[in-house]
Structures are given as C-alpha cells and as structure tokens.
Amino acid sequence: MTGIPKTTIKDSETLEAVNLNQLRNYLKIRGWHEDKPFLENATLWHKPVAGEEFEILLPNQQTLGDYAARIREAIQILETV
C-alpha cells in the first residue's frame, strides 16, 4: 500500500490566504493546546506526541509581515505530527 504524497506549499499568496480562525480550530480539534502569548504578535501552541513536545508559533493577525512564513512553518510541523 502506498502513502499519499505530501505537497509543500511555498507560494506566499496561498499561505497568506490561510484563515487564521480555521487554523486555530483545526489545532484545537487535533489536540493542540494554546499555551501562552509570544510577545504581542503570536501565541505558542503545544502538543505532546510519544514523549516528544511539538510547538507551533501561531500569529495573532493575518496582516503581520511574517504571516506566510509562520503558516509555512506550522504546516511543516503538522506534517510531522
């Protein structure tokens, strides 16, 4: 049985279009826990899996300059968990 090939999204416009509220809801449904604010622009989310702690830095606003980069990182982490 073959696995489903993974797709990496690199296009900034596509990443910027990811809805922040939908991503937050997805994290909650998948067992991620909002931990604490990171500065004033983001929150840390954690999920323990098999003795390892995973962390996502999620922006608080879609208008932040590094929003696309943070969403890309979040997707990469979600691919491994």
C-alpha positions as CSV (number, residue, x, y, z in Angstrom):
1,M,0.0,0.0,0.0
2,T,1.5,3.3,-1.0
3,G,1.2,6.5,1.0
4,I,-0.3,9.7,-0.1
5,P,2.4,12.1,-1.5
6,K,2.9,15.2,0.6
7,T,2.7,18.6,-1.0
8,T,4.7,21.5,0.2
9,I,3.1,24.9,-0.2
10,K,5.7,27.6,-0.9
11,D,3.6,30.3,-2.6
12,S,3.3,33.3,-0.2
13,E,-0.2,34.3,-1.6
14,T,-1.6,30.9,-0.9
15,L,-0.1,30.8,2.6
16,E,-1.4,34.3,3.4
17,A,-4.9,33.1,2.4
18,V,-4.9,30.5,5.2
19,N,-7.7,31.6,7.5
20,L,-6.3,32.1,11.0
21,N,-9.5,31.2,12.8
22,Q,-9.9,27.9,10.8
23,L,-6.3,27.0,11.6
24,R,-6.8,27.7,15.3
25,N,-9.9,25.5,15.3
26,Y,-8.0,22.7,13.4
27,L,-5.3,22.8,16.1
28,K,-7.8,22.5,18.9
29,I,-9.7,19.6,17.2
30,R,-6.4,17.8,16.7
31,G,-5.4,18.0,20.3
32,W,-3.1,21.1,20.3
33,H,-3.2,23.4,23.3
34,E,-2.8,27.1,23.2
35,D,-0.1,27.7,25.8
36,K,0.9,31.4,26.1
37,P,1.4,34.6,24.2
38,F,4.7,35.2,22.4
39,L,5.4,38.9,22.6
40,E,2.3,40.7,21.4
41,N,2.0,39.1,17.9
42,A,1.6,35.4,18.4
43,T,0.7,32.5,20.6
44,L,2.5,29.3,21.3
45,W,0.7,26.0,20.8
46,H,1.9,22.7,22.1
47,K,1.1,19.0,21.5
48,P,2.8,16.1,23.2
49,V,3.2,13.0,20.9
50,A,5.0,9.8,22.0
51,G,7.1,11.6,24.7
52,E,8.0,14.5,22.4
53,E,6.7,18.0,22.7
54,F,5.8,19.8,19.4
55,E,5.4,23.6,19.2
56,I,3.8,26.0,16.8
57,L,4.2,29.7,16.8
58,L,0.9,31.0,15.5
59,P,0.5,34.7,14.5
60,N,-2.4,36.6,16.1
61,Q,-3.1,38.5,12.9
62,Q,-3.1,37.7,9.2
63,T,-1.7,41.2,8.4
64,L,1.7,40.5,10.1
65,G,4.7,40.7,7.8
66,D,5.9,37.2,8.5
67,Y,2.4,35.6,8.5
68,A,3.2,33.5,5.4
69,A,6.5,32.2,6.9
70,R,4.8,31.3,10.2
71,I,2.0,29.5,8.4
72,R,4.5,27.6,6.3
73,E,6.4,26.5,9.5
74,A,3.1,25.5,11.1
75,I,2.2,23.3,8.1
76,Q,5.6,21.7,8.1
77,I,5.2,20.8,11.8
78,L,1.7,19.5,11.3
79,E,3.1,17.2,8.5
80,T,5.4,15.5,11.0
81,V,2.9,15.1,13.9
